[in-house]
Each structure stands twice: as structure tokens, then as C-alpha cells.
Amino acid sequence: MADTEDLKDTKNFHLDVPFKQDAFFLKGANALDWGMQNRLARVFNPASGRTVMLAIDHGYFQGPTAGLERVDVNIVPLLPHASALMCTRGILRTTVPPSFTNGVVLRASGGPSILKELSNEQLAIDVDDAVRLGVAAMAVQVFVGGEFETQSVHNMTKLVDLGIRAGIPTLGVTAVGKDMKRDARYFRLATRICAELGAHVV
């Protein structure tokens, strides 16, 4: 039996103080579950709503990339200055110190190298592995205007569904197709498509 001799009746419910519940600081993310919001707060600064994301995932299709030959030498010293790091699970497991507590955005798509049609990507991770790694978000390339545009959009929508079940947001990364310019018209098209189909961040 619990010792109830010193148990005091609760009485101070502060009824004169309204319950405070601030809206989440990122546009469009107010209705997300606590886990999703917590992960996004590791990627974006809650005070400013901004992030400095250091993306070093280029090796997943370019192979050895200038400046990324030795991530431990060239990139790890920069981590204290980054709000978030975008990388592959290979680099994360082998090179990123577990003491890095800011957001990790995990590259989740891949397939072809620079020798082939880049838009022919598939999902390249299991969401269970993203959960094991404790990442803040998953990134998928969306090739609007690319040869395999529909496939890349489906990759994103599938990852969004899987991520929602696991409480991990999805970052839709716009990738310019060969025949499209990097202009405002393209980015309006690509970002709206990603947002409409469920990407939490573009």
C-alpha cells in the first residue's frame, strides 16, 4: 500500500491563469504531432524559423566529390556552425560524431550515378533505419521536368506516408530536369507540387 499519511490535497490549480499554448513556429506545421514538431525544431531555429543546413550528400550520385574526400577533416569541424546536416546514412554512421545534437536530415533516395539519367531514382533506405538513427527528417529528390518525374514524385509521396507513421518529416528536394531552367517559374511549379503532395519542407 502507498504511504498516504503525508499526502496533501491538491488545491492550487491557478484557475486565474489561462492555459498557454503557442502556435508552432513553422508555417503549415501547427497540426503536426509532437514528435514531428520536435524533429523540425532540431532543423529550424525556433526563434528565427530559419536554418543553416550543411548538405554533404553529393557523393551518393557523384562519387568522390571535391571537398568531400575526407568528411572527417573538412566537414566535421564545421558542424558547430550548422543548424542541421544533410547526409547519407553511410557518412552518418562512419563519420559524424554522435555528440552532434542538431538536426540530421537523412538522404532517402538514390540509384543512378552521374553516368546515367539522374531522375531514375528509387527510395534507398528503410524508414526503420531512419528511426534507429534518430534523424530529424528524411530527404527525397523530386525531379520535376525530368524523364522520371512521376516516379520521383511517387518516391516522395511514399516517403511522406512512411514518415508520418514513424513521426519523421519529409524534405522534398527540388531537382532541375535537363530541359528546365532554374528560374522562378520552375521553383514555383516544383515547390507547389511537393507541398501539395505532402512534403513537410521543400
Accessible surface in RSA format (square Angstrom, percent):
REM  Atomic radii and reference values for relative SASA: ProtOr
REM  Chains: A
REM  Algorithm: Lee & Richards
REM  Probe-radius: 1.40
REM  Slices: 20
REM RES _ NUM      All-atoms   Total-Side   Main-Chain    Non-polar    All polar
REM                ABS   REL    ABS   REL    ABS   REL    ABS   REL    ABS   REL
RES MET A   1   237.14 122.8 156.74 103.7  80.41 191.4 130.12 110.6 107.03 141.8
RES ALA A   2    84.04  77.3  57.15  88.2  26.90  61.2  67.73  95.4  16.31  43.2
RES ASP A   3   118.78  83.2  84.05  83.7  34.73  82.1  46.63 109.7  72.15  72.0
RES THR A   4    88.08  62.6  74.44  75.5  13.64  32.5  42.92  57.7  45.16  68.3
RES GLU A   5   160.93  92.4 125.49  94.9  35.44  84.4  47.08  91.1 113.85  93.0
RES ASP A   6   126.71  88.8 107.73 107.2  18.98  44.9  42.44  99.9  84.27  84.0
RES LEU A   7   139.86  77.9 111.48  79.8  28.37  71.3 115.97  81.4  23.88  64.3
RES LYS A   8   178.95  87.3 161.04  98.8  17.90  42.6 107.58  96.8  71.36  76.0
RES ASP A   9   135.93  95.2 116.29 115.7  19.64  46.4  36.06  84.9  99.87  99.6
RES THR A  10   114.54  81.5  89.77  91.0  24.77  59.0  74.87 100.6  39.67  60.0
RES LYS A  11   181.57  88.6 153.12  94.0  28.45  67.7 100.00  90.0  81.58  86.9
RES ASN A  12   105.44  72.7  79.73  77.0  25.71  61.9  31.49  75.8  73.95  71.5
RES PHE A  13   138.47  69.3 113.70  70.4  24.77  64.4 118.66  71.9  19.81  56.7
RES HIS A  14   107.37  58.7  99.32  69.0   8.06  20.6  68.60  70.7  38.77  45.1
RES LEU A  15   166.85  92.9 131.81  94.3  35.04  88.1 135.75  95.3  31.10  83.7
RES ASP A  16   126.11  88.3  90.36  89.9  35.75  84.5  52.28 123.0  73.83  73.6
RES VAL A  17    91.78  60.4  77.94  70.6  13.84  33.4  78.61  68.3  13.17  35.7
RES PRO A  18   115.28  84.0  96.34  87.8  18.95  68.9 108.15  89.3   7.14  44.3
RES PHE A  19   178.00  89.1 142.45  88.2  35.55  92.5 149.46  90.6  28.54  81.7
RES LYS A  20   160.36  78.2 134.95  82.8  25.41  60.5  85.01  76.5  75.35  80.3
RES GLN A  21   151.97  85.0 118.29  86.5  33.68  80.2  34.97  74.4 117.00  88.7
RES ASP A  22   106.58  74.7  79.21  78.8  27.38  64.7  33.39  78.6  73.19  73.0
RES ALA A  23    78.25  71.9  51.34  79.2  26.92  61.2  55.41  78.0  22.84  60.5
RES PHE A  24    39.27  19.6  21.62  13.4  17.65  45.9  27.02  16.4  12.25  35.1
RES PHE A  25    65.64  32.8  30.71  19.0  34.93  90.9  40.40  24.5  25.23  72.2
RES LEU A  26    24.83  13.8  22.30  16.0   2.52   6.3  23.11  16.2   1.71   4.6
RES LYS A  27   210.77 102.8 173.27 106.3  37.50  89.3 126.79 114.1  83.98  89.5
RES GLY A  28    78.12  96.3   0.00   N/A  78.12  96.3  40.66 111.6  37.46  83.9
RES ALA A  29     5.65   5.2   5.42   8.4   0.23   0.5   5.65   8.0   0.00   0.0
RES ASN A  30    89.46  61.7  75.54  73.0  13.92  33.5  25.57  61.5  63.90  61.8
RES ALA A  31   107.65  99.0  68.01 105.0  39.63  90.2  79.28 111.6  28.37  75.1
RES LEU A  32    43.64  24.3  32.61  23.3  11.03  27.7  34.83  24.5   8.80  23.7
RES ASP A  33   109.31  76.6  96.04  95.6  13.27  31.4  33.31  78.4  76.00  75.8
RES TRP A  34   184.60  74.1 179.19  86.7   5.40  12.7 151.06  80.5  33.53  54.4
RES GLY A  35    21.92  27.0   0.00   N/A  21.92  27.0  18.97  52.1   2.95   6.6
RES MET A  36     6.51   3.4   6.42   4.2   0.09   0.2   6.42   5.5   0.09   0.1
RES GLN A  37    31.97  17.9  31.82  23.3   0.14   0.3   4.32   9.2  27.64  21.0
RES ASN A  38    55.45  38.2  49.68  48.0   5.77  13.9   6.08  14.6  49.37  47.7
RES ARG A  39    38.72  16.3  38.72  19.7   0.00   0.0   0.86   1.2  37.86  22.9
RES LEU A  40     1.67   0.9   1.67   1.2   0.00   0.0   1.67   1.2   0.00   0.0
RES ALA A  41    33.86  31.1  21.25  32.8  12.61  28.7  21.60  30.4  12.27  32.5
RES ARG A  42    82.40  34.6  70.28  35.8  12.12  28.8  38.52  52.6  43.88  26.6
RES VAL A  43     3.74   2.5   3.28   3.0   0.45   1.1   3.74   3.2   0.00   0.0
RES PHE A  44    25.46  12.7  23.64  14.6   1.82   4.7  24.98  15.1   0.48   1.4
RES ASN A  45    70.64  48.7  64.36  62.2   6.28  15.1  14.04  33.8  56.60  54.7
RES PRO A  46    77.71  56.6  64.36  58.7  13.35  48.5  64.55  53.3  13.16  81.8
RES ALA A  47   102.32  94.1  57.02  88.0  45.30 103.1  68.57  96.6  33.75  89.4
RES SER A  48    66.30  56.0  34.58  46.1  31.72  73.1  40.55  86.4  25.74  36.1
RES GLY A  49    26.20  32.3   0.00   N/A  26.20  32.3  10.10  27.7  16.10  36.1
RES ARG A  50   181.07  76.0 176.37  89.9   4.70  11.2  56.80  77.6 124.27  75.3
RES THR A  51    43.83  31.2  17.91  18.2  25.91  61.8  19.69  26.4  24.14  36.5
RES VAL A  52    97.84  64.4  93.87  85.0   3.97   9.6  97.84  85.0   0.00   0.0
RES MET A  53    52.77  27.3  25.27  16.7  27.50  65.5  19.46  16.5  33.30  44.1
RES LEU A  54    43.21  24.1  40.79  29.2   2.42   6.1  43.21  30.3   0.00   0.0
RES ALA A  55    41.79  38.4  28.61  44.2  13.18  30.0  28.61  40.3  13.18  34.9
RES ILE A  56     8.46   4.8   2.64   2.0   5.82  14.0   2.65   1.9   5.80  15.8
RES ASP A  57     8.37   5.9   7.32   7.3   1.05   2.5   1.10   2.6   7.27   7.2
RES HIS A  58    68.93  37.7  68.34  47.5   0.58   1.5  38.65  39.8  30.28  35.2
RES GLY A  59    36.84  45.4   0.00   N/A  36.84  45.4  21.16  58.1  15.68  35.1
RES TYR A  60    51.82  24.2  17.33   9.9  34.49  89.7  26.22  19.7  25.59  31.6
RES PHE A  61    40.37  20.2  36.45  22.6   3.91  10.2  38.83  23.5   1.53   4.4
RES GLN A  62    68.71  38.4  54.93  40.1  13.79  32.8   9.73  20.7  58.98  44.7
RES GLY A  63    34.11  42.1   0.00   N/A  34.11  42.1  28.50  78.2   5.60  12.6
RES PRO A  64   134.37  97.9 101.13  92.2  33.24 120.8 112.08  92.5  22.29 138.6
RES THR A  65    27.31  19.4  22.66  23.0   4.66  11.1  26.30  35.3   1.01   1.5
RES ALA A  66    94.24  86.6  68.13 105.1  26.11  59.4  69.92  98.5  24.32  64.4
RES GLY A  67    39.62  48.9   0.00   N/A  39.62  48.9  32.70  89.7   6.92  15.5
RES LEU A  68    34.23  19.1  22.87  16.4  11.36  28.6  22.87  16.1  11.36  30.6
RES GLU A  69   112.69  64.7  81.56  61.7  31.13  74.1  53.23 103.0  59.46  48.5
RES ARG A  70   134.66  56.5 133.39  68.0   1.27   3.0  54.32  74.2  80.34  48.7
RES VAL A  71    11.22   7.4   7.52   6.8   3.70   8.9   7.52   6.5   3.70  10.0
RES ASP A  72    63.71  44.6  51.86  51.6  11.85  28.0  26.32  61.9  37.39  37.3
RES VAL A  73    84.81  55.8  70.27  63.6  14.53  35.0  75.38  65.5   9.43  25.6
RES ASN A  74    64.77  44.7  51.20  49.5  13.57  32.7  14.90  35.9  49.86  48.2
RES ILE A  75    13.44   7.6  13.44  10.0   0.00   0.0  13.44   9.7   0.00   0.0
RES VAL A  76    34.69  22.8  32.19  29.1   2.50   6.0  32.19  28.0   2.50   6.8
RES PRO A  77    81.43  59.3  60.37  55.0  21.06  76.6  71.09  58.7  10.34  64.3
RES LEU A  78    81.81  45.6  80.89  57.9   0.92   2.3  80.89  56.8   0.92   2.5
RES LEU A  79     6.43   3.6   6.30   4.5   0.13   0.3   6.30   4.4   0.13   0.4
RES PRO A  80   109.47  79.8  70.00  63.8  39.46 143.5  82.14  67.8  27.32 169.8
RES HIS A  81   143.76  78.6 117.09  81.4  26.68  68.2  81.11  83.6  62.65  72.9
RES ALA A  82     6.44   5.9   2.95   4.6   3.49   7.9   4.71   6.6   1.73   4.6
RES SER A  83    32.65  27.6  23.84  31.8   8.81  20.3  14.05  29.9  18.60  26.1
RES ALA A  84     0.00   0.0   0.00   0.0   0.00   0.0   0.00   0.0   0.00   0.0
RES LEU A  85     0.27   0.1   0.27   0.2   0.00   0.0   0.27   0.2   0.00   0.0
RES MET A  86    14.85   7.7  14.85   9.8   0.00   0.0  12.01  10.2   2.84   3.8
RES CYS A  87     0.00   0.0   0.00   0.0   0.00   0.0   0.00   0.0   0.00   0.0
RES THR A  88    28.36  20.2  28.16  28.5   0.20   0.5  21.41  28.8   6.95  10.5
RES ARG A  89    82.56  34.7  81.65  41.6   0.91   2.2  17.91  24.5  64.65  39.2
RES GLY A  90    41.28  50.9   0.00   N/A  41.28  50.9  39.02 107.1   2.26   5.1
RES ILE A  91    47.84  27.2  47.17  35.1   0.68   1.6  47.17  34.0   0.68   1.8
RES LEU A  92    22.28  12.4  17.62  12.6   4.66  11.7  17.62  12.4   4.66  12.5
RES ARG A  93   127.83  53.7  90.38  46.1  37.45  89.2  52.87  72.3  74.96  45.4
RES THR A  94   111.48  79.3  72.49  73.5  38.99  92.9  73.28  98.4  38.20  57.7
RES THR A  95    33.80  24.0  17.70  17.9  16.10  38.4  11.99  16.1  21.81  33.0
RES VAL A  96    12.58   8.3   3.42   3.1   9.17  22.1   3.57   3.1   9.02  24.5
RES PRO A  97    44.17  32.2  37.49  34.2   6.68  24.3  43.01  35.5   1.16   7.2
RES PRO A  98   140.73 102.6 106.35  96.9  34.38 125.0 119.60  98.7  21.13 131.4
RES SER A  99    92.10  77.8  67.11  89.6  24.99  57.6  56.68 120.7  35.42  49.6
RES PHE A 100    32.65  16.3  11.88   7.4  20.77  54.1  18.58  11.3  14.08  40.3
RES THR A 101   112.06  79.7  90.98  92.2  21.07  50.2  68.95  92.6  43.11  65.2
RES ASN A 102    59.82  41.3  52.75  51.0   7.07  17.0   4.29  10.3  55.53  53.7
RES GLY A 103     0.11   0.1   0.00   N/A   0.11   0.1   0.11   0.3   0.00   0.0
RES VAL A 104    15.94  10.5  14.57  13.2   1.37   3.3  14.57  12.7   1.37   3.7
RES VAL A 105     0.93   0.6   0.93   0.8   0.00   0.0   0.93   0.8   0.00   0.0
RES LEU A 106     0.00   0.0   0.00   0.0   0.00   0.0   0.00   0.0   0.00   0.0
RES ARG A 107    15.01   6.3  11.15   5.7   3.86   9.2   4.41   6.0  10.60   6.4
RES ALA A 108     0.00   0.0   0.00   0.0   0.00   0.0   0.00   0.0   0.00   0.0
RES SER A 109     1.46   1.2   0.04   0.1   1.42   3.3   0.04   0.1   1.42   2.0
RES GLY A 110     5.74   7.1   0.00   N/A   5.74   7.1   4.02  11.0   1.72   3.9
RES GLY A 111    68.08  84.0   0.00   N/A  68.08  84.0  30.18  82.8  37.90  84.9
RES PRO A 112    15.99  11.7   6.48   5.9   9.51  34.6  14.78  12.2   1.21   7.6
RES SER A 113    44.08  37.2  40.59  54.2   3.49   8.0  35.62  75.8   8.46  11.8
RES ILE A 114    99.61  56.7  74.70  55.7  24.91  60.0  75.10  54.1  24.51  66.5
RES LEU A 115   155.10  86.4 123.15  88.1  31.95  80.3 128.61  90.3  26.49  71.3
RES LYS A 116   150.84  73.6 135.88  83.4  14.96  35.6  86.36  77.7  64.48  68.7
RES GLU A 117    40.30  23.1  32.11  24.3   8.19  19.5  20.64  39.9  19.66  16.0
RES LEU A 118    57.78  32.2  56.94  40.7   0.84   2.1  56.94  40.0   0.84   2.3
RES SER A 119     0.69   0.6   0.54   0.7   0.15   0.3   0.54   1.2   0.15   0.2
RES ASN A 120    60.78  41.9  55.33  53.5   5.45  13.1   1.09   2.6  59.69  57.7
RES GLU A 121     3.89   2.2   3.89   2.9   0.00   0.0   0.03   0.1   3.86   3.1
RES GLN A 122    99.95  55.9  99.95  73.0   0.00   0.0  42.57  90.6  57.38  43.5
RES LEU A 123    42.03  23.4  18.14  13.0  23.89  60.0  18.14  12.7  23.89  64.3
RES ALA A 124    50.92  46.8  29.26  45.2  21.66  49.3  40.11  56.5  10.81  28.6
RES ILE A 125    23.04  13.1   4.02   3.0  19.02  45.8   8.47   6.1  14.57  39.5
RES ASP A 126    85.09  59.6  75.80  75.4   9.29  22.0  31.36  73.8  53.73  53.6
RES VAL A 127    13.04   8.6  10.74   9.7   2.30   5.5  10.74   9.3   2.30   6.2
RES ASP A 128    87.65  61.4  85.69  85.3   1.96   4.6  11.87  27.9  75.77  75.6
RES ASP A 129     7.66   5.4   7.66   7.6   0.00   0.0   3.09   7.3   4.57   4.6
RES ALA A 130     0.02   0.0   0.00   0.0   0.02   0.0   0.00   0.0   0.02   0.1
RES VAL A 131    69.04  45.4  59.59  54.0   9.44  22.8  59.70  51.9   9.34  25.3
RES ARG A 132   167.38  70.3 129.87  66.2  37.52  89.3  72.56  99.2  94.83  57.5
RES LEU A 133    44.30  24.7  17.94  12.8  26.36  66.3  21.70  15.2  22.60  60.8
RES GLY A 134    37.85  46.7   0.00   N/A  37.85  46.7  26.46  72.6  11.38  25.5
RES VAL A 135     0.72   0.5   0.15   0.1   0.57   1.4   0.55   0.5   0.17   0.5
RES ALA A 136     0.21   0.2   0.00   0.0   0.21   0.5   0.00   0.0   0.21   0.6
RES ALA A 137     4.43   4.1   4.43   6.8   0.00   0.0   4.43   6.2   0.00   0.0
RES MET A 138     0.00   0.0   0.00   0.0   0.00   0.0   0.00   0.0   0.00   0.0
RES ALA A 139     0.00   0.0   0.00   0.0   0.00   0.0   0.00   0.0   0.00   0.0
RES VAL A 140     0.00   0.0   0.00   0.0   0.00   0.0   0.00   0.0   0.00   0.0
RES GLN A 141    25.58  14.3  25.51  18.6   0.08   0.2   0.01   0.0  25.58  19.4
RES VAL A 142     0.39   0.3   0.34   0.3   0.05   0.1   0.34   0.3   0.05   0.1
RES PHE A 143    15.05   7.5  15.05   9.3   0.00   0.0  15.05   9.1   0.00   0.0
RES VAL A 144     1.83   1.2   1.83   1.7   0.00   0.0   1.83   1.6   0.00   0.0
RES GLY A 145    34.06  42.0   0.00   N/A  34.06  42.0  15.99  43.9  18.07  40.5
RES GLY A 146    12.83  15.8   0.00   N/A  12.83  15.8   4.04  11.1   8.79  19.7
RES GLU A 147   132.24  75.9  89.72  67.9  42.52 101.2  45.86  88.7  86.38  70.5
RES PHE A 148    62.05  31.0  57.99  35.9   4.06  10.6  62.05  37.6   0.00   0.0
RES GLU A 149    61.32  35.2  60.68  45.9   0.64   1.5  11.38  22.0  49.94  40.8
RES THR A 150    87.12  62.0  83.29  84.4   3.83   9.1  53.89  72.4  33.23  50.2
RES GLN A 151    47.66  26.6  40.91  29.9   6.75  16.1  25.22  53.7  22.43  17.0
RES SER A 152     0.00   0.0   0.00   0.0   0.00   0.0   0.00   0.0   0.00   0.0
RES VAL A 153    17.89  11.8  17.89  16.2   0.00   0.0  17.89  15.5   0.00   0.0
RES HIS A 154   112.29  61.4 109.90  76.4   2.39   6.1  64.60  66.6  47.69  55.5
RES ASN A 155    12.06   8.3  11.05  10.7   1.01   2.4   0.90   2.2  11.16  10.8
RES MET A 156     0.51   0.3   0.51   0.3   0.00   0.0   0.51   0.4   0.00   0.0
RES THR A 157    36.22  25.8  35.40  35.9   0.82   2.0  24.91  33.5  11.31  17.1
RES LYS A 158   124.95  61.0 120.88  74.2   4.07   9.7  68.70  61.8  56.25  59.9
RES LEU A 159     0.76   0.4   0.76   0.5   0.00   0.0   0.76   0.5   0.00   0.0
RES VAL A 160     7.51   4.9   7.51   6.8   0.00   0.0   7.51   6.5   0.00   0.0
RES ASP A 161    75.12  52.6  71.60  71.3   3.52   8.3  12.30  28.9  62.82  62.7
RES LEU A 162    52.80  29.4  50.49  36.1   2.31   5.8  50.96  35.8   1.84   5.0
RES GLY A 163     0.00   0.0   0.00   N/A   0.00   0.0   0.00   0.0   0.00   0.0
RES ILE A 164    96.19  54.7  83.76  62.4  12.43  30.0  83.76  60.3  12.43  33.7
RES ARG A 165   187.64  78.8 147.56  75.2  40.08  95.4  70.94  97.0 116.70  70.7
RES ALA A 166    34.41  31.6   8.73  13.5  25.68  58.4  20.97  29.5  13.44  35.6
RES GLY A 167    15.84  19.5   0.00   N/A  15.84  19.5  14.96  41.0   0.88   2.0
RES ILE A 168     0.24   0.1   0.24   0.2   0.00   0.0   0.24   0.2   0.00   0.0
RES PRO A 169     0.18   0.1   0.18   0.2   0.00   0.0   0.18   0.1   0.00   0.0
RES THR A 170     0.28   0.2   0.00   0.0   0.28   0.7   0.28   0.4   0.00   0.0
RES LEU A 171    15.62   8.7  15.45  11.1   0.16   0.4  15.45  10.9   0.16   0.4
RES GLY A 172     0.33   0.4   0.00   N/A   0.33   0.4   0.00   0.0   0.33   0.7
RES VAL A 173    33.95  22.3  30.69  27.8   3.26   7.9  33.95  29.5   0.00   0.0
RES THR A 174    31.94  22.7  13.41  13.6  18.53  44.2   0.86   1.2  31.08  47.0
RES ALA A 175    10.11   9.3   5.33   8.2   4.78  10.9  10.11  14.2   0.00   0.0
RES VAL A 176    38.34  25.2  12.90  11.7  25.44  61.3  12.90  11.2  25.44  69.0
RES GLY A 177     5.20   6.4   0.00   N/A   5.20   6.4   3.21   8.8   1.99   4.4
RES LYS A 178   173.28  84.5 132.32  81.2  40.96  97.5  98.87  89.0  74.41  79.3
RES ASP A 179   140.49  98.4 104.77 104.3  35.72  84.5  37.81  89.0 102.68 102.4
RES MET A 180    44.73  23.2  30.29  20.0  14.44  34.4  29.81  25.3  14.92  19.8
RES LYS A 181   162.57  79.3 152.37  93.5  10.20  24.3 100.76  90.7  61.81  65.8
RES ARG A 182   191.58  80.4 160.40  81.8  31.18  74.2  46.37  63.4 145.21  88.0
RES ASP A 183    60.72  42.5  53.84  53.6   6.88  16.3  35.25  83.0  25.46  25.4
RES ALA A 184    67.32  61.9  53.55  82.6  13.77  31.3  59.90  84.4   7.42  19.7
RES ARG A 185   155.18  65.2 152.07  77.5   3.11   7.4  53.55  73.2 101.63  61.6
RES TYR A 186     0.55   0.3   0.49   0.3   0.07   0.2   0.55   0.4   0.00   0.0
RES PHE A 187    80.19  40.1  79.70  49.4   0.50   1.3  80.05  48.5   0.15   0.4
RES ARG A 188   156.19  65.6 147.44  75.2   8.74  20.8  76.83 105.0  79.36  48.1
RES LEU A 189    75.21  41.9  69.06  49.4   6.15  15.5  74.77  52.5   0.44   1.2
RES ALA A 190     0.01   0.0   0.01   0.0   0.00   0.0   0.01   0.0   0.00   0.0
RES THR A 191    51.12  36.4  50.25  50.9   0.87   2.1  36.15  48.6  14.97  22.6
RES ARG A 192   155.91  65.5 152.46  77.7   3.45   8.2  53.79  73.5 102.11  61.9
RES ILE A 193    50.11  28.5  47.74  35.6   2.37   5.7  50.11  36.1   0.00   0.0
RES CYS A 194     0.08   0.1   0.03   0.0   0.05   0.1   0.05   0.1   0.03   0.0
RES ALA A 195    55.23  50.8  39.61  61.1  15.62  35.5  40.09  56.5  15.15  40.1
RES GLU A 196   110.09  63.2  77.16  58.4  32.93  78.4  32.01  61.9  78.07  63.7
RES LEU A 197    81.63  45.5  68.29  48.9  13.33  33.5  73.02  51.3   8.61  23.2
RES GLY A 198    28.59  35.3   0.00   N/A  28.59  35.3  25.06  68.8   3.53   7.9
RES ALA A 199    12.12  11.1   0.00   0.0  12.12  27.6   0.00   0.0  12.12  32.1
RES HIS A 200    47.03  25.7  14.57  10.1  32.47  83.1  15.96  16.5  31.07  36.2
RES VAL A 201    31.67  20.8  25.98  23.5   5.68  13.7  31.67  27.5   0.00   0.0
RES VAL A 202    67.21  44.2  17.51  15.9  49.70 119.8  28.37  24.7  38.83 105.3
END  Absolute sums over single chains surface
CHAIN  1 A    12650.2       9801.3       2849.0       7257.0       5393.2
END  Absolute sums over all chains
TOTAL         12650.2       9801.3       2849.0       7257.0       5393.2
